[in-house]
Amino acid sequence: MHRMESAGVIGAGIAGLACAQALRSAGVPVSVFEKSRGVGGRCATRRINSTAGVDHGAQYFTVRDARFAAKVEEWCAAGAAACWSGRIVCLARGVTAELLEQNIRFVGVPGMSAIAKSLSIGLDVRTECAVQAIRRNDDRWHVEDAEGAMYGPFDALIVTAPPLQTLALVGGHSTMMALALSRVRMSPCWAVILQLKEMLQVAFDAAFVHESPLAWIARNDSKPQRQTGNCWTLHTTEDWSLVHLDQSADDVTRTLVDEFWRTVAQPTQLPEFVAAHRWRYARPIEPLPQRCLLDSAIGLAACGDWCGGPRIEGAFLSGLAAANGLLDGIGERATIS
Ligand SMILES: Cc1cc2nc3c(=O)[nH]c(=O)nc-3n(C[C@H](O)[C@H](O)[C@H](O)COP(=O)(O)OP(=O)(O)OC[C@H]3O[C@@H](n4cnc5c(N)ncnc54)[C@H](O)[C@@H]3O)c2cc1C
């Protein structure tokens, strides 16, 4: 690749959107393809009625890197993010303990997906477009969706789907990317959203739970600008999720709601709303050490939170690295960076 006059990005999660914005800032026209109805991927807010949404994927984010800090500052100034000062504790069999770490936690407002929406401003994002194949003709890329429609050509293509799906798309084009991708494993997580009529009489807003199928519980409306009434999000441990991955959502919901009442040690209530969601690829078990996979010779990159560092910040930095790597590497030979 000697010039980059167009780029395609597969996936509109934080990594894909950060990558697309970085390319756009460098003057490259970008098209983003997203299989879901909206942007955000695992940084997700689920609507439970016409006005209210509950975070059922990522719960908050922390900031270490200066480039991410600058973006978070922008989000806060634009009203797309704010600090969450909820009281977070550790819970084990009814015993509450204070958290040792005191990280500053941020959330999207009015839901986690707001930061993805903010990142997508000005981008050409085609939603409900699941890419099933990528093709290279005359040194340029085309993508094919599930209906067989073709898009392109693109000088550069960036794939940000979970590692297994990324492998299926890029494996036939880059052996070194295929080798790296085949080493990454993701752990699953069940999420349950629970809306209650009565406020719980507990002295915390969220808890890391121990010795339980639950790993995390959080009162959604303890976060800024939520209009969700009395909603809680429950997340399971990696071990429990693996064992119960293929159970029905109804069975999982019953078990986890019972466990929730045991955990908070409160009189049970009939939920006003309850729903379970299976995150099959929730978190990378061991992310690759490099920030992105890059094959500059053919203008192909892959990135996501499974590269360089987990979590939202890791996804953002991975997307930046893919964009910068492709821009730097124009005309250079293939390398993983
Ligand atoms: C339950 C849970 C809790 C979490 N809690 C936290 C937390 O508290 N703090 C934190 O920082 N992080 C948390 N995370 C992790 C965080 O959500 C991720 O690190 C981050 O959102 C990953 O972004 P990404 O862009 O790499 O991937 P994704 O968000 O997975 O984005 C990939 C996108 O690609 C799309 N896609 C996939 N295949 C195709 C295809 N073939 N064609 C088109 N589009 C496709 C997907 O629909 C998706 O939108 C949590 C995750 C989960 C699941």
The ligand as an SDF file (V2000), in Angstrom:
LIG
                    3D

 53 58  0  0  0  0  0  0  0  0999 V2000
  -20.0280   -8.1030   31.2180 C   0  0  0  0  0  0  0  0  0  0  0  0
  -18.8770   -7.1940   30.9000 C   0  0  0  0  0  0  0  0  0  0  0  0
  -18.4140   -6.3020   31.8590 C   0  0  0  0  0  0  0  0  0  0  0  0
  -17.3420   -5.4480   31.5740 C   0  0  0  0  0  0  0  0  0  0  0  0
  -16.9650   -4.5340   32.4960 N   0  0  0  0  0  0  0  0  0  0  0  0
  -16.0210   -3.6230   32.1730 C   0  0  0  0  0  0  0  0  0  0  0  0
  -15.7480   -2.5460   33.0380 C   0  0  0  0  0  0  0  0  0  0  0  0
  -16.3870   -2.3880   34.0870 O   0  0  0  0  0  0  0  0  0  0  0  0
  -14.7660   -1.6690   32.6690 N   0  0  0  0  0  0  0  0  0  0  0  0
  -14.1000   -1.7720   31.4830 C   0  0  0  0  0  0  0  0  0  0  0  0
  -13.2440   -0.9200   31.1920 O   0  0  0  0  0  0  0  0  0  0  0  0
  -14.3800   -2.7690   30.6260 N   0  0  0  0  0  0  0  0  0  0  0  0
  -15.3250   -3.6870   30.9370 C   0  0  0  0  0  0  0  0  0  0  0  0
  -15.6440   -4.6670   30.0560 N   0  0  0  0  0  0  0  0  0  0  0  0
  -14.8470   -4.8170   28.8420 C   0  0  0  0  0  0  0  0  0  0  0  0
  -15.1920   -3.7520   27.7940 C   0  0  0  0  0  0  0  0  0  0  0  0
  -16.5630   -3.7940   27.5400 O   0  0  0  0  0  0  0  0  0  0  0  0
  -14.3940   -4.0790   26.5420 C   0  0  0  0  0  0  0  0  0  0  0  0
  -13.0160   -4.1290   26.8750 O   0  0  0  0  0  0  0  0  0  0  0  0
  -14.5540   -3.0720   25.3960 C   0  0  0  0  0  0  0  0  0  0  0  0
  -15.8760   -2.6130   25.3020 O   0  0  0  0  0  0  0  0  0  0  0  0
  -14.1140   -3.8070   24.1220 C   0  0  0  0  0  0  0  0  0  0  0  0
  -14.2560   -2.9800   22.9840 O   0  0  0  0  0  0  0  0  0  0  0  0
  -13.8710   -3.5560   21.5540 P   0  0  0  0  0  0  0  0  0  0  0  0
  -14.1320   -2.4980   20.5700 O   0  0  0  0  0  0  0  0  0  0  0  0
  -12.5060   -4.1540   21.6190 O   0  0  0  0  0  0  0  0  0  0  0  0
  -14.8310   -4.8150   21.3060 O   0  0  0  0  0  0  0  0  0  0  0  0
  -16.4180   -4.8890   21.1830 P   0  0  0  0  0  0  0  0  0  0  0  0
  -17.0560   -3.9480   22.0990 O   0  0  0  0  0  0  0  0  0  0  0  0
  -16.7430   -6.3340   21.3310 O   0  0  0  0  0  0  0  0  0  0  0  0
  -16.6930   -4.4020   19.6910 O   0  0  0  0  0  0  0  0  0  0  0  0
  -16.6230   -5.2630   18.5770 C   0  0  0  0  0  0  0  0  0  0  0  0
  -17.7590   -4.8720   17.6450 C   0  0  0  0  0  0  0  0  0  0  0  0
  -17.6530   -5.6350   16.4400 O   0  0  0  0  0  0  0  0  0  0  0  0
  -18.9460   -5.9980   16.0280 C   0  0  0  0  0  0  0  0  0  0  0  0
  -18.8020   -7.1540   15.1380 N   0  0  0  0  0  0  0  0  0  0  0  0
  -18.3610   -8.4020   15.4610 C   0  0  0  0  0  0  0  0  0  0  0  0
  -18.3330   -9.1850   14.3570 N   0  0  0  0  0  0  0  0  0  0  0  0
  -18.7530   -8.3940   13.3280 C   0  0  0  0  0  0  0  0  0  0  0  0
  -18.9490   -8.6520   11.9360 C   0  0  0  0  0  0  0  0  0  0  0  0
  -18.6970   -9.8570   11.3840 N   0  0  0  0  0  0  0  0  0  0  0  0
  -19.4080   -7.6340   11.1560 N   0  0  0  0  0  0  0  0  0  0  0  0
  -19.6840   -6.4030   11.6970 C   0  0  0  0  0  0  0  0  0  0  0  0
  -19.5170   -6.1350   13.0080 N   0  0  0  0  0  0  0  0  0  0  0  0
  -19.0620   -7.1130   13.8100 C   0  0  0  0  0  0  0  0  0  0  0  0
  -19.6660   -6.3120   17.3400 C   0  0  0  0  0  0  0  0  0  0  0  0
  -21.0820   -6.2860   17.1770 O   0  0  0  0  0  0  0  0  0  0  0  0
  -19.1280   -5.1990   18.2400 C   0  0  0  0  0  0  0  0  0  0  0  0
  -19.9540   -4.0420   18.1690 O   0  0  0  0  0  0  0  0  0  0  0  0
  -16.7070   -5.5230   30.3020 C   0  0  0  0  0  0  0  0  0  0  0  0
  -17.2030   -6.3960   29.3400 C   0  0  0  0  0  0  0  0  0  0  0  0
  -18.2830   -7.2150   29.6270 C   0  0  0  0  0  0  0  0  0  0  0  0
  -18.8240   -8.1090   28.5570 C   0  0  0  0  0  0  0  0  0  0  0  0
  1  2  1  0
  2  3  1  0
  2 52  2  0
  3  4  2  0
  4  5  1  0
  4 50  1  0
  5  6  2  0
  6  7  1  0
  6 13  1  0
  7  8  2  0
  7  9  1  0
  9 10  1  0
 10 11  2  0
 10 12  1  0
 12 13  2  0
 13 14  1  0
 14 15  1  0
 14 50  1  0
 15 16  1  0
 16 17  1  0
 16 18  1  0
 18 19  1  0
 18 20  1  0
 20 21  1  0
 20 22  1  0
 22 23  1  0
 23 24  1  0
 24 25  2  0
 24 26  1  0
 24 27  1  0
 27 28  1  0
 28 29  2  0
 28 30  1  0
 28 31  1  0
 31 32  1  0
 32 33  1  0
 33 34  1  0
 33 48  1  0
 34 35  1  0
 35 36  1  0
 35 46  1  0
 36 37  1  0
 36 45  1  0
 37 38  2  0
 38 39  1  0
 39 40  1  0
 39 45  2  0
 40 41  1  0
 40 42  2  0
 42 43  1  0
 43 44  2  0
 44 45  1  0
 46 47  1  0
 46 48  1  0
 48 49  1  0
 50 51  2  0
 51 52  1  0
 52 53  1  0
M  END
$$$$
